[in-house]
């Protein structure tokens, strides 16, 4: 193909591949004309896309998971016309877009959320050009700071009570370990298969009642890290076991703590006494997770 027949070249480059929500983002758009042409304008957009999985029950009782894809332009800027360009000429434009607070990249089971910067250039001869590049949006999760003051939730404590004490931090960051002590106090003697600590990403997607009356709330808990503290053991009344632990979250975290109208994401530290043939006594402590430093 000769140079005169080549389509124009367009690249879009954010100043940072990772940006914190609530901060401005500078973007460089570079257009190369491979033959004489005239740029009549263009635009640059910050786009969020992804999917949220809903639980829907049919009128006859059958249920199904429906993945609802969604996309939104969060901010944009127009590129002014540049007039005639000779072959080989480069047109460079820099714009600043706002990354709204409350946004974050999410790679969950029910919720996926990703971002891209997209640019388009319109030329007089019809050889328009488009380009996009992925962007990771991180969050300090400021609206979830109250989580650090919440107490533990204890479940199935009829045979034994499991506790979580001396936690090094209620803040959770990717790759930074969390340590503490798990306590086990039995009300009745018995055998346990073991004690473990789990780091859990809990997703909740509420039903869109007004839109789809057959839809129900959906929840999913995914264990992203686990540490075994003890193997098979006997528990006895009056004896309290104290088991230190250290658990390391993945780097990067797949999501921060996040609340949105369409879903809620929570990070839980969970201690479990594994009992055969009966519900496992557990204690859950919510953590305040951030993907921005």
N, C-alpha and C positions, 0 to 999 in steps of 0.2 A: 504494500500500500504506500503510495507517495505521501509526502508531507502535506500536500494540499488537500488530501482526502481524509486525513486523520481527524478524528473527533477531538474537541478541546479537552484538556486535562484539568480536573478539579480535585483539590485536596482540602480537607477540613481538619484542623489540628487544635484541640484544646491545649491551653497552657499546662494543664495538669490532667493526667489520666484518672486521678482520683480527686474528688472535690467534696468538701463537707457541706451538708445541707445548710442553707441560709447564707452562703457566701457567694460573691460574684465570680464568674468564670470568663476569662478572656479567651477568645477563639480567633485563630488566624485562618483565613480563607485564601487560597492561592489558585489562580486561574491562569492556565497557559494556553494561548491561541496557537494552533499549529498551521493556521492559514488566516489571511485577512478576514476580520469579522468585526461585529459591533455588539457590545454588551448592552442590553437594554434594561438590566436590573437583576435582582435576585433576592434571596432571603436566607437567614440562618435560624434554626429552631432547636430548642432543647426538648426532647421527646421522651416521655415515659411510656413503656409498654410492659405487658406481662399478662398474667392470668390469675384468677381466683377460683378455686374449686368449691362449688356449692353442692349441698345434699338435697335432692329433690325426690319426693315420694309421689308416685302416680296415683290416679284416682282409684285404681284397682288394688293398691297396696304395694306394688313393686317399687323399688327404690333404685336410684342411679346417681352417680356423681357427674355433675355437669360443670365443665371448665369454661368459665366466662372470660374470654379474652378482652382486654381493654387497652386503649391507647389515648394519650393526651399530650397536647403541646403545652408545656409549662411556661415557656418564654420564647420570644423571637425578636429578630431585628431585620429590617430591610437593607439591602445593598443597593446603593445608588447606581444609576446608569453610568457607564464609563466611556461611552462613545466608541469610535473606530479604534481597532487594534490591528497592528501589522502582524504578519506571521512571526512566531517566536516571542511575541510580547508577553509579559507576565503582569497580571493584575493581582495585587495583594490588598486585602481588606482585613481590618481587625475590629471585632465587635465584642461587647461585654454583655453577657446574659446573667440573669439572676437565678440561682438555684433555690427554690422555695424551701423554707423551713418545714420540717415534718416529712420530708422525702428521705428515702433510703433504698439502696439496692437490697433485695431480699431473694434468697435462694432457699425457699422452704418446700414443704410437701404440698400444702394447700395453696400457698401464696408464692408467686414468682413476680419479681418487679425488677426491671432493668432500664437503663437509660442510654441515650445516644444523642450526639450532636449531628444535625442533618443540615446540609447546605445545598442550594440549587442556584444555578446561573442561567438566565435566559439570554439567548443571542439572536440577532436579527435573521440569520440564515436557517434557524430552526434546529441547529445542533445544540440543544440545551444540554447542560451537564448537571449531574447530581453526585453527591458523595456523603458518606456518613462515617462516624467512628464511635465506638462504644465508650461509655463513661461510667465509672463506679462512683456512686454517691454514698458517702458515709454520714453517720449521725452520732451526736453525743446523747441523744434521747433525753433532752431536758424536761420534756413533759411527763416523764416517767420517774423523776427523781424521788417521788414519794414512796416508791417501791422499797427503798433502802430502810424505811422505818416500819415495814410490815413484820408481823410475827410469823412463826412457823404454823403450818397446818398439819395436824396429827390425825392419822387414819388407822383403823383396825387395831386399836390398842387394847383389845380385850384380853389378850394373852401376854403381850409384852409392849412396852413403850420404847420407841426409838426417838432419840433426840439428836440435834445438831448443835454443837457448842463451839466457842472459840474460833469462829469463822474469820479468816484473815481480812476479808473485804467483801462487802455486799456489791461492790462494783465489779463488773465482768468485762474483760478485754480479751481479744483473741491472742492466744499464745501465752498469756500470763496465768500461772497456776493459782488456784484457790486452795487453801488448806484449812483444817479444822479438826474437830473431834466428834466422832459418833458415839453416843451412849446407848446401851441396851439394858433395860431393867425389866425382868420377867415377873408377871403376876402368877404364872403357873410354870412348873418345870416342863421341859420339852426339848425336842431335837430341832435344830435349824440347819438348813443346807448351807447357809452362809450369810454374810453381811456385805453389802456393797453400797457405793455412792455413785449416783448418776447425775450427769448434767443434761438437762432436758430442754428442748425447744418446744413450747406449747403454742399451737396455733388455734385460733378460734375465728370462725367465719359465721356471722349471724345470718339468719334467714332474711331474705328480702320480702317480708310479709306482704307489703302493699303491692308489690309487682307480681309475685308468684305465690299464691296461697298454699300450694302444695309443698313449698320449700321448708326445710327445717334447719336449725342450727347445726353446724358441723365443727368438730374438734379433732385435733390430731396431736399426739405427743411423740416426739422423736428423740431418742437417746443419742446424743452426739458424742458423749464420752462416758466411760464407766471405769471404776476401780474396785476390785474385790479386796475387802479388808480382812476377811476371815473365811476359812473353809468350813466344813461341817463342824458343828459345835453343839454342846448342851447348854441350855440356859436354865438358871435356877432362881427361885424367889430369894430376895435379899442380896443378890450378887449383881453389881452393876459393872458391865463391861465398858471400858473406855478404849476406843480404837481411833488413833490419829489417821488422817488421810490427807492426800494431796491429789488434786485432779486438775488436768491441764485442758483448757478449751481449745478448739481448733483455731488455726490462723490461716486466713481471716475468719471471723465469725460469719456465718451465713446470713445473719440479720441482727439488728439491734432490738432492744425492747421498743415496741412501737404500737401506737394506737391510731387507727384510722377508721372512718365510717364503715369501710368494707371488711375490716379484720382487726384482730389484736394479736400481737406476738409477745410472749412472755418467756423468760429464762428461769428455770427452776433448778435448785440444788436439792436432790432427793436422796435420803438414806432409806435403805430397805433391809428388813430382816426377812430372809427367804424361808418361809415355813412350808413344809409339805402338807398338802391336802387341806389347807385353810388359807384365808386371806392373809397377805403379807402385811405386818405392821410397818408403816412408813411415816416419815416426817418430811415435809416439803418446805423449803425456804426460797422465796423469790429473790432473784438477783436483778440488779440494774445494769443492763448490758449496753455497751456503746461500741460502734465500729469506727468512730473517729477518736484520735488520741486526746 
